[in-house]
Amino acid sequence: MPRRRLAALLSTPPPGPARPGFWRSPLRGPWLTSVFGAVLLFGITVLFVTGLLSYAAYNPDLAPGNDHTPDKGWLGFYLFAWPTRPYWLYRLTQGVHVTLGVALIPVLLAKLWSVIPKLFGWPPLRSPRHALERLSLLLLVGGALFEFVTGVLNIQLHYIFPGSFYALHLYGAWIFIGAFVVHVVFRITTMATALRGRRWRSELRTPATRTRPEPPDDTGLVTPNPAPPTTSRRSALGMVGAGSLVLLVVTAGQSIGGALRRTALLAPHGQEPGAGPNGFQINKTAAAVGIRARDIGPDWRLVVRGPGRERSFTRDQVLALPQHTAALPIACVEGWSTDDQHWSGVRLSDLAALVGLREGPPGVFVESAQRSGAFSSAHLRDNQVRDPRSLLALRVNGADLSVDHGYPARIIVPANPGVHNTKWVTRLTFGVPR
């Protein structure tokens, strides 16, 4: 008797969203879901690749100080020495990552809407294969929401989640992509069949008055009790596409720059110091990270260390060294970047030569006067030190650095994440990372 009751219970869904007739939209079906799925298949693949590249830009395998995702283990199997050419590489990878991620939000929400009956499928588990599929779906939906929500919060500089964004976003991405791959393996054949089963031209010409449900199949997406259509699949696709286009327009300008920067309504605001040579975006002010007047005043010294050697310089003495210029942007993990700024200062390779490392200078450990917050120091690779455009910058666009831009001196390296272009530099230690 208990077995029969259990069998009866499992065969009859409870009232509510588990009932097949609960979801009545005539638009839902394999074709519409597959259209959104195809867009996400391409878009999420690009997001994952650009995310991995942007993580590699931090050179997390160089030294513990660069790695804000401890115990990454085999997740860092692909890491390589981040190049300095082309100089706009990080600006491109992170700009694409953030802009595409924001633009895909309407597609993701539409895809979730289209498959919501599957989330309440009954019985919950029918077989080991079905259990694996359900688990992958749970991780897929949860992982997607987690990655997109934390990403948007990071763009807006709202760090309200516990722990480091870098660790949470990296680990979350690997969990999500694992579930995504499993889901694609299970559904790629169904998606391809559904897309071939209906003609795009016909769907895009069908108004709401002639919209009909898709033929019933075993996907569970087609409602057995359709409501009268209030819109067409053409309109649904148009609304989602328009939403993505609007988000693209109000996001992309922060990475592209120029006149489009004014259209970047979703970029973090209140971070531009105003007009003039130093009038380009910052993330953290000197006051926010505890920089005191005496830290960067007349008593400031730049200490340069090498194996067995150490030299100390005042700012005037650093200015007296051979000065070089480089036109480079600042690009940050939040997706924003500046146009090329014209920096001037001393080449890192020349500073290495001052402590006896003239031939093939090694990497450098950069320390700041910053008293609070993350990224008060960074390790740079030897290829970054050797690039002639890598500078300890003292001036920008013909003027001394402002305090918020790193006065008395800051690092600027091509293709480097903004947080590794350390500001308020006090010490450079050339040699083995520590």
C-alpha positions as CSV (number, residue, x, y, z in Angstrom):
1,M,0.0,0.0,0.0
2,P,2.7,2.6,0.8
3,R,4.4,1.9,-2.5
4,R,1.1,2.3,-4.4
5,R,0.4,5.6,-2.6
6,L,3.9,6.8,-3.4
7,A,3.6,5.8,-7.0
8,A,0.2,7.6,-7.2
9,L,1.7,10.7,-5.6
10,L,4.6,10.8,-8.0
11,S,2.4,10.3,-11.0
12,T,0.0,13.1,-10.2
13,P,1.6,16.6,-9.9
14,P,0.4,18.8,-7.0
15,P,-1.7,21.9,-7.7
16,G,0.2,24.9,-8.9
17,P,3.1,25.4,-11.3
18,A,3.9,21.6,-11.5
19,R,0.6,21.1,-13.4
20,P,1.1,21.1,-17.2
21,G,-1.8,23.5,-17.8
22,F,-0.5,26.1,-15.3
23,W,1.8,27.8,-17.8
24,R,-0.5,28.9,-20.7
25,S,1.6,31.2,-23.0
26,P,1.2,30.0,-26.6
27,L,4.6,31.4,-27.4
28,R,6.6,28.9,-25.4
29,G,8.0,26.0,-27.2
30,P,11.3,24.4,-28.5
31,W,11.8,26.8,-31.3
32,L,11.6,30.0,-29.3
33,T,13.7,28.5,-26.5
34,S,16.2,27.3,-29.0
35,V,16.6,30.8,-30.6
36,F,17.4,32.3,-27.2
37,G,19.6,29.3,-26.4
38,A,21.6,29.7,-29.7
39,V,22.3,33.3,-28.8
40,L,23.4,32.4,-25.3
41,L,25.6,29.5,-26.6
42,F,27.6,31.9,-28.6
43,G,27.5,34.8,-26.1
44,I,28.4,32.8,-23.0
45,T,31.3,31.1,-24.8
46,V,32.7,34.5,-25.6
47,L,32.1,35.7,-22.0
48,F,33.9,32.7,-20.6
49,V,36.9,33.0,-22.9
50,T,37.3,36.8,-22.3
51,G,36.8,36.2,-18.6
52,L,39.7,33.7,-18.5
53,L,41.9,36.1,-20.5
54,S,41.1,39.0,-18.2
55,Y,42.0,36.8,-15.2
56,A,45.3,35.9,-16.9
57,A,46.0,39.6,-17.2
58,Y,46.6,39.7,-13.5
59,N,49.5,37.3,-13.8
60,P,48.0,35.3,-10.8
61,D,50.6,32.6,-11.1
62,L,53.5,35.0,-10.7
63,A,53.3,35.5,-7.0
64,P,50.8,35.1,-4.1
65,G,50.3,38.9,-3.9
66,N,48.8,38.9,-7.4
67,D,46.3,36.1,-6.8
68,H,43.1,37.1,-5.1
69,T,41.7,33.6,-5.8
70,P,43.7,31.3,-3.4
71,D,43.7,27.6,-3.9
72,K,42.7,27.9,-7.6
73,G,44.6,24.6,-8.2
74,W,44.0,23.2,-11.7
75,L,41.6,26.1,-12.5
76,G,44.8,28.0,-13.4
77,F,46.1,25.3,-15.8
78,Y,45.9,27.7,-18.8
79,L,47.7,30.7,-17.4
80,F,50.5,32.3,-19.4
81,A,52.7,35.3,-19.2
82,W,50.4,38.2,-20.1
83,P,51.8,40.2,-23.0
84,T,52.2,44.0,-23.3
85,R,51.3,44.0,-27.0
86,P,48.9,45.1,-28.3
87,Y,48.8,47.8,-25.6
88,W,45.0,47.9,-25.8
89,L,44.6,44.1,-25.2
90,Y,43.1,44.2,-21.7
91,R,40.9,47.2,-22.6
92,L,39.5,45.0,-25.4
93,T,39.1,41.7,-23.5
94,Q,37.5,43.3,-20.4
95,G,35.4,45.8,-22.5
96,V,33.9,42.9,-24.5
97,H,33.4,40.8,-21.4
98,V,31.5,43.5,-19.5
99,T,29.6,45.0,-22.5
100,L,28.5,41.6,-23.8
101,G,27.5,40.4,-20.4
102,V,25.2,43.4,-19.8
103,A,23.7,43.1,-23.3
104,L,22.9,39.5,-22.8
105,I,20.8,40.1,-19.7
106,P,17.4,40.4,-21.6
107,V,18.3,37.2,-23.6
108,L,19.1,35.3,-20.3
109,L,15.8,36.5,-18.7
110,A,13.8,35.6,-21.8
111,K,15.4,32.1,-21.9
112,L,14.6,31.6,-18.3
113,W,11.0,32.7,-19.0
114,S,10.7,30.3,-21.9
115,V,11.9,27.2,-19.9
116,I,10.3,28.0,-16.5
117,P,7.8,25.1,-16.8
118,K,10.8,22.7,-16.9
119,L,11.9,24.0,-13.5
120,F,8.7,22.6,-12.0
121,G,8.6,19.4,-14.0
122,W,6.9,16.4,-12.3
123,P,8.1,14.0,-11.1
124,P,11.2,15.8,-10.0
125,L,13.4,12.7,-10.7
126,R,12.6,10.0,-13.2
127,S,16.0,8.3,-13.8
128,P,19.7,8.8,-13.1
129,R,20.1,10.5,-16.5
130,H,17.2,12.8,-15.6
131,A,18.7,13.5,-12.1
132,L,22.0,14.6,-13.7
133,E,20.1,16.8,-16.1
134,R,18.1,18.4,-13.3
135,L,21.2,19.0,-11.2
136,S,22.9,20.6,-14.2
137,L,19.8,22.8,-14.7
138,L,19.9,23.9,-11.1
139,L,23.6,24.7,-11.3
140,L,23.0,26.4,-14.7
141,V,20.2,28.7,-13.6
142,G,21.8,29.4,-10.2
143,G,25.2,29.9,-11.7
144,A,23.9,32.2,-14.4
145,L,22.1,34.4,-12.0
146,F,25.0,34.5,-9.6
147,E,27.5,35.4,-12.3
148,F,25.4,38.1,-13.9
149,V,24.3,39.7,-10.6
150,T,27.8,39.8,-9.2
151,G,29.1,41.1,-12.5
152,V,26.6,44.0,-12.6
153,L,27.3,44.8,-8.9
154,N,31.0,44.9,-9.7
155,I,30.4,47.2,-12.7
156,Q,28.7,49.7,-10.4
157,L,31.3,49.3,-7.6
158,H,28.7,47.9,-5.2
159,Y,30.7,45.3,-3.3
160,I,27.9,44.1,-1.1
161,F,28.6,40.4,-1.4
162,P,30.8,38.6,1.1
163,G,34.4,37.9,0.2
164,S,36.4,38.9,-2.8
165,F,34.7,39.6,-6.1
166,Y,37.6,38.0,-8.0
167,A,37.4,34.7,-6.1
168,L,33.6,34.5,-6.1
169,H,33.3,35.3,-9.8
170,L,36.1,33.0,-10.9
171,Y,34.8,30.0,-8.9
172,G,31.3,30.7,-9.9
173,A,32.2,30.9,-13.5
174,W,33.8,27.4,-13.4
175,I,30.7,25.9,-11.7
176,F,28.4,27.6,-14.2
177,I,30.4,26.6,-17.2
178,G,30.5,23.0,-16.1
179,A,26.7,22.9,-15.8
180,F,26.5,24.8,-19.1
181,V,28.5,22.2,-21.0
182,V,26.4,19.4,-19.5
183,H,23.2,21.2,-20.5
184,V,24.5,21.8,-24.1
185,V,25.5,18.1,-24.5
186,F,22.0,17.1,-23.5
187,R,20.2,19.7,-25.5
188,I,22.2,20.6,-28.6
189,T,20.5,18.0,-30.8
190,T,17.0,19.1,-29.7
191,M,18.0,22.8,-30.3
192,A,19.3,22.1,-33.8
193,T,16.1,20.1,-34.7
194,A,13.9,22.8,-33.3
195,L,15.7,25.6,-35.3
196,R,15.4,23.6,-38.5
197,G,11.7,22.8,-37.8
198,R,10.4,26.3,-38.4
199,R,11.3,29.0,-40.9
200,W,12.6,32.2,-39.6
201,R,10.9,34.2,-42.4
202,S,7.6,32.7,-41.6
203,E,7.9,33.4,-37.9
204,L,9.0,37.0,-38.4
205,R,6.0,37.6,-40.7
206,T,3.4,36.1,-38.3
207,P,1.3,38.7,-36.3
208,A,-0.2,38.0,-33.0
209,T,-3.6,37.2,-34.5
210,R,-2.2,34.3,-36.4
211,T,0.2,33.1,-33.7
212,R,-0.4,29.5,-32.7
213,P,1.3,27.2,-30.2
214,E,4.0,24.9,-31.5
215,P,3.1,21.2,-32.0
216,P,3.2,19.2,-28.7
217,D,6.4,17.2,-28.1
218,D,8.3,15.6,-25.3
219,T,10.1,18.8,-24.2
220,G,7.3,19.8,-21.9
221,L,7.5,23.4,-23.0
222,V,4.4,23.5,-25.1
223,T,1.3,24.2,-23.0
224,P,-1.7,21.8,-23.4
225,N,-4.0,24.6,-22.4
226,P,-2.9,27.7,-24.4
227,A,-4.3,31.1,-23.7
228,P,-5.2,33.4,-26.5
229,P,-2.1,35.1,-27.9
230,T,-1.5,38.7,-26.8
231,T,1.7,39.1,-28.8
232,S,3.6,37.3,-31.5
233,R,7.0,35.5,-31.4
234,R,8.2,38.2,-33.7
235,S,7.3,40.8,-31.1
236,A,8.8,38.8,-28.3
237,L,12.1,38.5,-30.2
238,G,11.9,42.2,-31.1
239,M,11.4,43.2,-27.4
240,V,14.4,41.1,-26.3
241,G,16.6,42.4,-29.1
242,A,15.6,46.0,-28.4
243,G,16.4,45.5,-24.7
244,S,19.8,44.1,-25.5
245,L,20.4,47.0,-28.0
246,V,19.5,49.6,-25.4
247,L,21.8,48.0,-22.8
248,L,24.6,47.9,-25.4
249,V,24.2,51.6,-26.2
250,V,24.2,52.6,-22.5
251,T,27.2,50.4,-21.7
252,A,29.6,50.2,-24.6
253,G,30.7,53.8,-24.5
254,Q,32.6,53.4,-21.3
255,S,35.0,51.0,-23.1
256,I,34.9,52.5,-26.6
257,G,35.5,56.1,-25.5
258,G,35.3,59.2,-27.5
259,A,31.9,60.8,-28.0
260,L,30.2,57.5,-27.1
261,R,31.4,57.9,-23.5
262,R,28.5,60.3,-22.9
263,T,26.0,57.5,-23.8
264,A,27.4,55.1,-21.1
265,L,24.6,55.7,-18.7
266,L,25.3,52.5,-16.8
267,A,28.9,53.2,-16.2
268,P,29.8,54.2,-12.6
269,H,29.5,58.0,-12.2
270,G,31.0,60.5,-9.9
271,Q,34.5,59.1,-10.7
272,E,35.7,61.8,-13.1
273,P,37.7,64.6,-11.4
274,G,36.7,67.2,-13.9
275,A,38.4,68.9,-16.8
276,G,42.2,69.5,-17.4
277,P,45.1,67.2,-17.9
278,N,44.1,64.9,-15.0
279,G,40.4,65.0,-15.9
280,F,39.9,61.3,-16.6
281,Q,38.2,58.6,-14.6
282,I,39.5,57.0,-11.4
283,N,38.1,54.3,-9.2
284,K,39.6,55.2,-5.8
285,T,40.6,58.6,-4.5
286,A,43.6,59.2,-2.3
287,A,41.4,59.9,0.7
288,A,39.5,56.6,0.2
289,V,42.6,54.5,0.6
290,G,44.1,56.5,3.5
291,I,46.8,58.5,1.7
292,R,48.0,61.2,4.1
293,A,49.7,64.5,3.2
294,R,52.9,63.4,4.7
295,D,52.9,60.2,2.7
296,I,53.3,62.1,-0.5
297,G,54.8,65.4,0.7
298,P,58.4,66.7,0.6
299,D,59.7,63.8,2.6
300,W,58.4,61.2,0.1
301,R,61.2,59.0,-1.2
302,L,61.3,56.4,-4.0
303,V,63.3,53.4,-2.8
304,V,64.7,51.2,-5.6
305,R,66.1,47.8,-4.7
306,G,68.0,45.1,-6.5
307,P,70.1,42.1,-5.4
308,G,72.4,43.6,-2.8
309,R,71.8,47.2,-3.8
310,E,69.4,49.9,-2.8
311,R,69.0,53.5,-3.8
312,S,66.7,56.3,-2.6
313,F,65.4,59.3,-4.7
314,T,63.5,62.4,-4.0
315,R,60.9,63.4,-6.6
316,D,63.2,66.0,-8.1
317,Q,65.9,63.4,-8.5
318,V,63.5,61.1,-10.3
319,L,62.5,64.0,-12.5
320,A,66.2,64.6,-13.3
321,L,66.6,61.0,-14.7
322,P,66.0,60.5,-18.4
323,Q,62.3,61.0,-19.1
324,H,60.3,59.1,-21.7
325,T,56.7,59.2,-22.9
326,A,54.0,56.7,-23.7
327,A,50.4,57.0,-24.9
328,L,48.4,54.4,-22.9
329,P,44.9,54.0,-21.6
330,I,43.7,53.0,-18.1
331,A,41.4,50.0,-18.3
332,C,39.7,48.5,-15.3
333,V,37.9,45.2,-14.4
334,E,34.6,47.1,-14.2
335,G,34.7,47.5,-17.9
336,W,35.5,51.2,-18.2
337,S,38.6,52.5,-19.8
338,T,40.0,55.9,-20.7
339,D,41.2,57.1,-24.0
340,D,45.0,57.1,-24.5
341,Q,46.6,59.4,-22.0
342,H,50.1,60.8,-22.6
343,W,52.3,59.8,-19.7
344,S,55.9,60.8,-19.0
345,G,58.4,59.4,-16.5
346,V,61.3,57.0,-16.1
347,R,61.3,53.6,-17.8
348,L,61.1,50.7,-15.4
349,S,64.1,49.1,-17.2
350,D,66.2,52.2,-16.6
351,L,65.3,52.1,-12.8
352,A,66.4,48.4,-12.8
353,A,69.7,49.5,-14.4
354,L,70.3,51.8,-11.5
355,V,70.6,48.9,-9.1
356,G,72.8,46.8,-11.4
357,L,70.2,45.0,-13.5
358,R,71.1,46.5,-16.9
359,E,70.9,43.4,-19.0
360,G,67.6,41.6,-19.1
361,P,66.0,43.2,-16.1
362,P,63.7,40.8,-14.0
363,G,60.2,41.4,-12.7
364,V,59.5,44.0,-10.1
365,F,57.5,44.1,-6.9
366,V,55.7,47.5,-6.6
367,E,54.6,48.9,-3.2
368,S,52.4,51.9,-2.6
369,A,51.8,54.3,0.2
370,Q,48.2,53.2,0.2
371,R,47.1,52.3,3.7
372,S,43.8,50.5,3.1
373,G,41.9,48.6,0.5
374,A,43.1,45.9,-1.9
375,F,45.9,46.1,-4.5
376,S,48.3,48.3,-2.5
377,S,51.1,46.3,-4.2
378,A,51.6,44.2,-7.3
379,H,54.1,42.0,-9.0
380,L,55.0,42.8,-12.7
381,R,56.6,40.2,-15.0
382,D,60.0,40.7,-16.6
383,N,58.4,41.3,-20.1
384,Q,56.4,44.1,-18.5
385,V,59.5,45.7,-17.0
386,R,61.4,45.4,-20.3
387,D,58.7,47.1,-22.5
388,P,60.0,50.6,-23.3
389,R,56.5,52.0,-22.7
390,S,56.4,50.7,-19.1
391,L,57.0,53.8,-16.9
392,L,57.2,55.1,-13.4
393,A,55.0,58.0,-14.5
394,L,55.4,61.4,-12.9
395,R,53.3,63.5,-15.3
396,V,50.3,63.0,-17.5
397,N,49.1,65.1,-20.5
398,G,51.8,67.7,-19.8
399,A,51.0,68.2,-16.1
400,D,52.1,66.7,-12.8
401,L,49.9,63.8,-11.7
402,S,47.1,64.8,-9.4
403,V,46.9,63.3,-6.0
404,D,44.0,61.1,-7.0
405,H,45.9,59.9,-10.1
406,G,48.9,58.8,-8.0
407,Y,51.1,61.8,-7.2
408,P,54.1,61.7,-6.7
409,A,54.6,58.7,-9.0
410,R,52.6,55.8,-10.4
411,I,53.1,52.7,-12.6
412,I,51.8,52.7,-16.1
413,V,52.3,49.5,-18.2
414,P,50.7,48.6,-21.6
415,A,47.8,46.1,-21.5
416,N,47.9,46.0,-17.7
417,P,44.7,45.9,-15.6
418,G,44.2,49.3,-13.9
419,V,44.6,48.0,-10.4
420,H,48.1,46.8,-11.3
421,N,49.1,50.3,-12.5
422,T,49.9,51.0,-8.8
423,K,49.5,54.6,-7.6
424,W,51.5,56.5,-4.9
425,V,54.5,54.3,-5.4
426,T,57.1,54.2,-2.7
427,R,59.3,51.1,-3.4
428,L,60.4,49.1,-6.3
429,T,62.1,45.7,-5.6
430,F,63.5,44.1,-8.7
431,G,64.2,40.4,-8.6
432,V,62.5,37.2,-7.5
433,P,58.8,37.6,-6.6
434,R,58.1,37.2,-2.9
